[in-house]
Amino acid sequence: MKKSLIIFMPSIEGGGVEKNFFIISNYLSTKFDDISVITISKTHKKNLNKKIKLISPNTIMFNKFGRRVKFLISLYYLFKEIIKNKNAIVFCFQGIFYCTFFCKLFSTKIIIRSNSSPSGWSKNLLKNYLYRIIYGWADKIIVNSLEFKKELSKKFNLGSICIYNPLNLDEITFLSRKKINISFFKKKNFNMINVARLNEQKDQMLLLNAIDKLKHIIPIKLLIIGSGIEKNNLLNFVQKNNLQKIVKIIPYKQNPFPYILKSDLFVLTSKYEGLPNILLEALSLKKIVLSSNCPTGPKEILDNGRGGFLYKNKNIKDLINKILFIYKNRPYCKKKITYGFKRLNRFNHKDNLEKYTNEIKLL
């Protein structure tokens, strides 16, 4: 394929967006002869196929700056690339407002991949207006769930293409077999796990409040894996409410699967999502899953609760009731595990990755 593809991903951090970025970029490198990635995070070069040209500053000093500064610096490198190759196609994973406006300015074709539902900020009228206008300038919008696609159409009158996150069952199974030493989980306890960034969107504080109310009712343990700006607030809550023996918070792990495998229940408490990878991965390991019924993704992944449990978004009472129900009815939950696992074929990595190639070909 002769088309030149530039992937725009200014700030590579730990999370689902980054995981999809690596998987999709590496796959596209087998389909395109001329492919490059623009990023400030050059330390992640080892995770990219050697065929991919990494365009990045020669220094790591910019890693200390915030996302917006990284976006602006990355636009300088994008400018240099599209001046050299005006027929290039830009595939934007991050900094969509900046990148789309810039590409429109220079008449460069752009595909954007929107990862998270706008429900998190849709009450902001200015952002709503900018979202509708600037996203509308993109040549194609890719979203990762059908619910997300409907949301864009209803709220912003924007057309989009749904491509599910690629899921590699064999790889997850293989990685889950890595031996770990985790004495925190005990067979006598009901062992729960949450894997997500520690921020307001993921709402681990709601989960901690639920655990605090359940600590004298059931023999519960909660492991939270993640890093982020809410870490100190969460740790302070744990200490203030004497939850140190019940709750453990450990940093982000590139391979969280051995920890998930040892748990009894996976819990997602997000206020909004796109299509949360971690739910797919927990189902891949045949775990009971409990998720907020937030926009968008969980309801779609769990088939309205047939493949797992959903609680009312931001509702602590419903969260507590669902945890208690699961604890008391684990044999019943096996039917949901079986159903949820069977339905994962929708997210087959080869089928969904090929859809990206086809959409770029058509541009």
C-alpha positions in Angstrom: 0.0 0.0 0.0 1.6 3.3 -1.1 -0.4 5.6 1.2 1.6 7.4 3.9 0.1 7.2 7.3 0.9 9.5 10.3 -0.4 8.4 13.7 -0.8 11.2 16.1 -0.4 10.2 19.8 1.4 13.0 21.7 1.3 11.5 25.3 1.6 7.8 25.8 0.5 6.9 29.4 -0.9 3.7 31.0 -4.4 2.7 30.1 -6.9 1.3 27.5 -6.3 4.1 25.0 -2.6 3.4 24.9 -3.1 -0.3 24.8 -5.3 0.0 21.7 -2.8 2.5 20.2 0.0 -0.1 20.3 -2.1 -2.9 19.0 -3.6 -0.9 16.1 -0.3 0.9 15.2 1.6 -2.4 15.1 -1.0 -4.0 13.0 -1.2 -1.1 10.5 2.6 -1.3 10.2 2.1 -4.7 8.4 -0.2 -3.0 5.9 1.5 0.3 5.2 5.0 0.7 3.8 5.3 4.3 5.0 4.0 4.7 8.6 5.1 7.0 11.4 4.1 7.9 14.9 4.3 11.4 16.3 4.7 11.4 20.1 6.5 13.1 23.0 6.8 9.8 24.8 9.8 8.4 23.0 10.6 6.0 25.8 7.8 3.7 24.5 9.6 3.1 21.2 10.3 -0.5 22.3 6.6 -1.3 22.2 6.3 -0.3 18.6 7.1 -2.3 15.5 10.6 -1.4 14.2 9.1 -0.6 10.9 7.3 2.4 12.4 9.2 5.7 12.2 9.1 7.4 15.5 9.0 11.2 15.2 9.8 12.7 18.6 12.0 15.4 20.3 15.6 14.3 20.9 15.1 15.1 24.6 12.9 13.6 27.3 12.5 17.0 29.1 9.1 17.5 27.6 7.8 14.4 29.4 7.5 16.6 32.5 4.9 18.9 30.9 1.1 18.5 30.8 -0.9 17.1 28.0 -1.8 20.4 26.3 1.9 21.4 26.1 2.7 18.0 24.6 -0.1 18.4 22.1 1.2 21.7 20.9 4.8 20.5 20.6 3.6 17.5 18.7 1.7 19.8 16.2 5.1 21.3 15.3 6.4 17.9 14.2 3.1 17.2 12.4 3.5 20.4 10.5 7.0 19.4 9.4 5.7 16.0 8.2 2.6 17.2 6.2 4.7 19.9 4.5 7.0 17.2 3.3 4.1 14.9 2.3 0.9 16.7 1.5 -0.9 13.5 0.5 -0.4 11.9 3.9 -3.3 10.6 6.0 -3.3 11.5 9.7 -4.8 9.0 12.2 -5.4 10.8 15.4 -5.7 9.0 18.8 -5.3 11.9 21.1 -5.5 15.7 21.1 -8.4 15.5 18.6 -9.4 19.2 18.8 -5.9 20.4 18.2 -5.0 17.9 15.5 -8.3 18.1 13.5 -8.2 21.9 13.5 -4.6 21.8 12.3 -5.2 19.3 9.6 -8.2 21.3 8.3 -6.0 24.4 8.2 -3.6 22.5 5.9 -6.2 20.5 3.9 -4.8 17.2 5.2 -7.0 14.2 5.4 -7.6 13.0 9.0 -9.3 10.1 10.7 -10.0 10.5 14.4 -10.6 7.8 16.9 -12.7 9.0 19.8 -12.1 6.8 22.8 -14.4 8.1 25.5 -18.1 9.2 25.7 -18.6 13.0 25.8 -21.1 12.4 28.6 -18.4 13.3 31.0 -18.5 17.0 30.0 -21.5 17.3 27.7 -23.1 19.9 30.1 -20.5 22.4 29.0 -22.2 24.3 26.1 -18.9 25.7 24.7 -17.4 22.2 24.5 -20.6 20.9 22.9 -20.4 23.5 20.2 -16.7 22.9 19.6 -17.2 19.2 19.6 -19.9 19.4 16.9 -17.9 21.8 14.7 -14.4 20.5 14.9 -15.2 16.7 15.0 -17.4 17.4 11.9 -14.3 18.6 10.1 -12.7 15.1 10.3 -12.9 12.9 7.2 -13.9 10.0 9.3 -14.8 9.5 13.0 -14.2 6.0 14.5 -15.8 5.1 17.8 -15.5 1.9 19.7 -19.2 1.0 20.6 -22.6 1.2 18.9 -23.9 3.1 21.9 -21.2 5.7 21.4 -22.1 5.9 17.7 -25.8 6.5 18.6 -24.8 9.2 21.2 -22.7 11.1 18.6 -25.6 11.0 16.1 -28.3 12.1 18.7 -26.3 14.8 20.6 -24.1 16.2 17.8 -25.7 15.0 14.5 -22.3 13.4 13.6 -21.9 10.2 11.6 -19.3 7.7 12.8 -18.0 4.2 12.2 -18.0 1.7 15.0 -15.0 -0.6 15.3 -14.7 -2.6 18.5 -11.5 -2.7 20.5 -9.4 -5.6 19.3 -9.3 -8.5 21.8 -6.6 -11.2 21.7 -7.9 -14.0 23.9 -4.8 -16.2 23.5 -2.4 -13.4 24.5 -4.5 -12.5 27.6 -4.6 -16.2 28.7 -0.8 -16.5 28.2 0.0 -13.4 30.2 -2.4 -14.4 33.0 -0.2 -17.4 33.7 2.7 -15.4 35.0 3.4 -16.3 38.6 2.9 -13.5 41.1 3.2 -13.3 44.9 0.0 -11.8 46.2 -0.7 -12.8 49.8 -3.3 -10.1 50.1 -6.0 -12.3 48.6 -7.2 -15.2 50.8 -9.5 -18.1 49.9 -11.7 -17.4 52.9 -12.4 -13.9 51.7 -14.5 -12.5 48.9 -11.7 -11.0 46.7 -12.6 -8.0 44.6 -10.4 -6.2 42.1 -10.5 -2.8 40.2 -8.0 -2.0 37.5 -8.2 1.6 36.2 -6.6 5.0 36.3 -7.0 6.7 39.6 -9.1 9.7 38.6 -12.6 11.2 39.0 -13.9 9.5 35.9 -13.1 6.0 37.2 -14.7 6.9 40.6 -12.9 4.4 42.9 -14.0 6.7 45.8 -17.6 5.3 45.3 -16.2 1.8 45.5 -14.3 2.6 48.7 -17.4 4.0 50.3 -19.2 0.8 49.4 -16.4 -1.3 50.9 -16.6 0.8 54.1 -20.3 0.0 54.5 -19.8 -3.7 53.7 -16.7 -4.4 55.9 -18.7 -5.7 58.8 -21.2 -7.6 56.7 -19.1 -9.9 54.5 -15.4 -11.0 54.6 -14.3 -8.7 51.8 -11.0 -7.7 50.2 -10.4 -5.1 47.5 -7.3 -4.7 45.4 -7.1 -1.5 43.3 -4.4 -1.4 40.5 -3.7 1.9 39.0 -2.0 5.3 39.1 -3.3 8.8 38.9 -4.1 12.1 40.5 -6.7 10.7 42.9 -4.2 8.3 44.6 -3.6 10.4 47.7 -7.4 11.1 48.2 -8.1 7.3 48.0 -5.2 6.5 50.4 -6.4 9.1 52.9 -9.9 7.6 52.8 -8.5 4.1 53.4 -6.5 5.3 56.4 -9.3 7.5 57.9 -11.8 4.6 57.8 -9.3 1.9 59.0 -9.5 -0.1 55.8 -5.8 -0.9 55.5 -6.4 -4.6 56.1 -9.2 -4.7 53.6 -8.1 -2.4 50.8 -4.7 -2.4 49.0 -3.8 0.1 46.3 -0.8 -0.8 44.0 0.6 1.1 41.0 -0.3 0.5 37.4 0.7 -2.9 36.0 1.4 -3.5 32.3 0.2 -7.0 32.9 -2.7 -7.0 35.5 -4.1 -10.4 34.3 -2.5 -12.6 36.9 -4.1 -10.4 39.6 -7.5 -10.5 37.9 -7.2 -14.3 37.6 -6.9 -14.7 41.4 -9.9 -12.5 42.2 -13.5 -13.5 42.7 -15.1 -10.4 41.3 -14.0 -7.6 38.9 -15.6 -4.2 39.5 -15.7 -1.2 37.2 -17.1 2.0 38.8 -16.5 4.5 35.9 -18.9 7.5 35.5 -18.4 7.3 31.7 -16.4 5.3 29.2 -16.0 4.5 25.5 -15.6 0.7 25.4 -13.6 -0.4 28.5 -10.9 -2.9 27.5 -10.6 -4.1 31.1 -14.2 -5.5 31.1 -13.4 -7.5 28.0 -10.2 -8.8 29.6 -11.9 -9.8 32.8 -14.5 -11.7 30.8 -11.7 -13.3 28.9 -10.4 -14.7 32.2 -14.0 -16.0 33.0 -14.4 -13.7 36.0 -17.7 -12.4 37.4 -18.0 -8.8 36.3 -19.9 -5.9 38.0 -19.9 -2.6 36.2 -21.6 0.8 36.4 -24.2 1.2 33.7 -22.4 4.3 32.4 -22.3 5.7 28.9 -20.9 4.0 26.9 -19.8 0.4 26.5 -20.5 -1.7 29.7 -24.1 -2.3 28.8 -23.1 -3.3 25.3 -20.3 -5.6 26.4 -22.4 -7.3 29.0 -25.5 -7.5 26.8 -27.7 -5.5 29.2 -26.6 -7.7 32.1 -26.8 -11.2 30.5 -23.0 -11.5 30.6 -22.4 -9.8 33.9 -24.0 -7.4 36.4 -24.8 -3.7 36.0 -25.6 -1.2 38.8 -27.1 2.2 38.4 -24.4 4.7 37.5 -23.1 6.7 40.6 -25.6 4.8 42.8 -23.8 3.5 45.9 -26.9 1.7 47.3 -27.3 -0.3 44.1 -23.6 -1.1 44.0 -23.7 -2.4 47.5 -26.8 -4.5 46.8 -25.2 -6.0 43.7 -22.0 -6.9 45.6 -24.1 -8.6 48.3 -26.2 -10.5 45.7 -23.1 -11.8 43.9 -21.4 -12.8 47.2 -24.5 -14.9 48.2 -25.3 -16.3 44.7 -21.9 -17.2 43.2 -23.2 -20.6 41.6 -25.9 -18.6 39.8 -23.2 -16.2 38.4 -21.6 -19.1 36.5 -24.3 -18.8 33.8 -23.4 -15.2 33.3 -19.7 -16.0 33.0 -20.4 -18.6 30.4 -22.6 -16.3 28.4 -20.3 -13.3 28.6 -17.3 -15.4 27.5 -19.2 -16.8 24.5 -20.1 -13.3 23.3 -16.5 -12.1 23.2 -16.3 -13.2 19.5 -17.6 -9.8 18.5 -14.3 -8.3 19.6 -12.0 -10.7 17.7 -8.7 -8.8 17.2 -8.1 -9.9 13.6 -11.6 -9.0 12.4 -11.6 -5.6 14.0 -8.0 -4.6 13.1 -8.7 -5.4 9.5 -11.6 -2.9 9.6 -9.1 -0.1 10.3 -7.1 -1.0 7.2 -10.3 -1.0 5.1 -11.4 2.4 6.3 -8.0 4.0 5.6 -7.9 2.4 2.1 -11.3 4.0 1.3 -10.1 7.5 2.2 
